[in-house]
Amino acid sequence: MNRAVVVLILALMGCSFLLVNSQQRTRQLFIEKNRLEIQQRKLNQEWNRLEYEQRELSRSSRIIDIAKKQLHMNDAKQDKTIYLKEKE
């Protein structure tokens, strides 16, 4: 009977160790999941900001303003336009 009690105590200790180990692993995975969710939110915010910035930078009115102000470009006038014909 002593031997059976010792075996049961060892089995109980083994199960207890496995339980504590699995709880610790669960905590670690939960922390990692939360960290990754935070990172995902930050990346989504950055993506949205970049999309907005791209839309703003590609607006045709902004491009025209930069062309006129910084590059000193003007609209082409008809009297200055030269049309080329393709030889047949």
C-alpha positions as CSV (number, residue, x, y, z in Angstrom):
1,M,0.0,0.0,0.0
2,N,2.9,2.4,0.7
3,R,4.1,1.8,-2.8
4,A,0.7,2.7,-4.3
5,V,0.6,5.9,-2.3
6,V,4.0,6.9,-3.4
7,V,3.1,6.3,-7.1
8,L,-0.1,8.3,-6.7
9,I,1.8,11.1,-5.0
10,L,4.3,11.1,-7.8
11,A,1.5,11.1,-10.4
12,L,-0.2,13.9,-8.6
13,M,3.0,16.0,-8.5
14,G,3.6,15.3,-12.2
15,C,0.1,16.4,-13.1
16,S,0.5,19.5,-11.0
17,F,3.7,20.3,-12.7
18,L,2.1,19.9,-16.1
19,L,-0.8,22.0,-15.1
20,V,1.4,24.9,-13.9
21,N,3.5,24.5,-17.1
22,S,0.4,24.8,-19.3
23,Q,-0.9,27.8,-17.3
24,Q,2.4,29.5,-17.7
25,R,2.4,28.8,-21.5
26,T,-1.2,30.1,-21.7
27,R,-0.2,33.3,-20.0
28,Q,2.8,33.7,-22.4
29,L,0.7,33.1,-25.4
30,F,-2.0,35.6,-24.2
31,I,0.7,38.3,-23.6
32,E,2.1,37.6,-27.1
33,K,-1.4,37.8,-28.6
34,N,-2.0,41.2,-27.0
35,R,1.4,42.5,-28.1
36,L,0.7,41.4,-31.7
37,E,-2.8,43.0,-31.6
38,I,-1.3,46.3,-30.5
39,Q,1.3,46.0,-33.3
40,Q,-1.5,45.3,-35.8
41,R,-3.4,48.4,-34.7
42,K,-0.3,50.5,-35.1
43,L,0.4,49.1,-38.5
44,N,-3.2,49.7,-39.6
45,Q,-3.0,53.3,-38.4
46,E,0.3,53.8,-40.3
47,W,-1.3,52.2,-43.4
48,N,-4.3,54.5,-43.2
49,R,-2.0,57.6,-42.8
50,L,0.1,56.6,-45.7
51,E,-3.0,56.0,-47.9
52,Y,-4.3,59.4,-46.9
53,E,-1.0,61.0,-47.6
54,Q,-0.8,59.3,-51.0
55,R,-4.3,60.6,-51.9
56,E,-3.3,64.1,-50.9
57,L,0.0,64.0,-52.8
58,S,-1.6,62.7,-56.0
59,R,-4.5,65.2,-56.1
60,S,-4.3,66.9,-59.5
61,S,-5.0,70.4,-58.1
62,R,-2.0,70.0,-55.8
63,I,0.2,68.9,-58.7
64,I,-1.0,71.8,-60.8
65,D,-0.2,74.3,-58.0
66,I,3.3,72.9,-57.5
67,A,3.9,73.0,-61.3
68,K,2.8,76.6,-61.5
69,K,4.4,77.9,-58.3
70,Q,7.6,75.9,-57.9
71,L,8.4,75.0,-61.4
72,H,7.0,78.2,-63.0
73,M,5.1,76.2,-65.6
74,N,2.1,77.6,-67.4
75,D,-0.8,76.1,-69.4
76,A,0.1,75.6,-73.0
77,K,-1.4,78.3,-75.3
78,Q,-2.8,77.4,-78.6
79,D,-0.6,79.9,-80.5
80,K,2.5,78.3,-78.9
81,T,1.4,74.7,-79.6
82,I,3.0,72.9,-82.5
83,Y,1.2,69.9,-83.9
84,L,3.2,67.2,-85.8
85,K,1.8,65.0,-88.6
86,E,3.0,61.5,-89.1
87,K,4.4,60.8,-92.5
88,E,2.4,58.3,-94.5
